[in-house]
Amino acid sequence: MGVKVGKMLESDGSFKKYWGPQSFSYLTPSGAAATGFTPAPSTINFPAMDMTRFNQAFTKVGGTPPSGTYWTSTECKDGSEYKQVTITISSDGKFHLGLKSKTETAKVRPMKLY
């Protein structure tokens, strides 16, 4: 189905394998380049949303609504060619998920969990 192309170093400097519900591995389809999937860029577009209501969810509590491209909570080593999921939110209400390598730029959005 795919070939393993690498893992990040753990906090103790070693590589570990993960299996089970919390498992993860960087995979790419057999025969594809290790730096991404074809055709590139890979994106998922969603229908436009009501931006007034979306922005109010942030401004009502004194926050700033997100706008632009953000890294998701998945983690790849900075400067690596491994693709990481991004979400792009535009002012016209459109948003999409995409894949970018960590050599490209995106914002980091700190989230506060309650």
Buried (B, 14 or more C-beta within 10 A) or exposed (E): EEEEBBBBEEEEEEEEEEEEEEEEEBEBEEEBEEBBEEEEEBEEEEEEEEBEEBBEEEEEEEEEEBEEBBBEEEEBEEEBBBBBBBBBBEEEBBBBBBBBBBEEEBEEBEEEEE
